[in-house]
Amino acid sequence: NRRLSADYNVLSLAAPRIAAAARPGQFVMIKTSGGQDPLLRRPFSIFEVLRDEAGEPSGISIFNKRIGVGTTLLSRVEAGARLPLLGPLGRPFEPVDPPAEAWMVAGGVGLAPFVTLAAALQARGTPTTLFYGARRAEELYCVNLFEDLVGPFPSGAPAIFIDQAAKLGQPCGIVSCVGDDDFGRVNLDRLR
């Protein structure tokens, strides 16, 4: 259980069968407690497929933000704890091949399904860009996992995305604002 801040953590789980079967964009259902609070399992995107020394899938990780009872329990899990998992579940992403390009747009814990997708795109040689935003710069976690991509663009990402979508002829607009820095102001001026 790797703590990133008071509210965010990455939890690694030994689950070789799930890891071997996982595809980009899939998720697991986790029973976060042994009791009845919370009663139901919680869905979490598979963040990473973990590998052993031989390169074989050995487990998965999830990217967790402490919000409610279940996510708080997951933020407190200690090494050796057993958590019931179901998965992998869900329809996986379909990675594109070159010459197509891939754009991934994420905010906060919405980053979780894109680590496995980025790896699949990289294996195909597909040019990939990550647009990643958060409420505060210090909440832009795990950016290092995407260093081989064209991006990431941690500041002004919504403005860049909107600008590119507009160039493709798509109706769009900014519903929030970019960071109050030079990069953010340049992008806002460009969109005016």
Order of alpha helices (4+ residues) and beta strands (2+ residues): beta-beta-alpha-beta-beta-beta-beta-alpha-beta-beta-alpha-beta-alpha-alpha
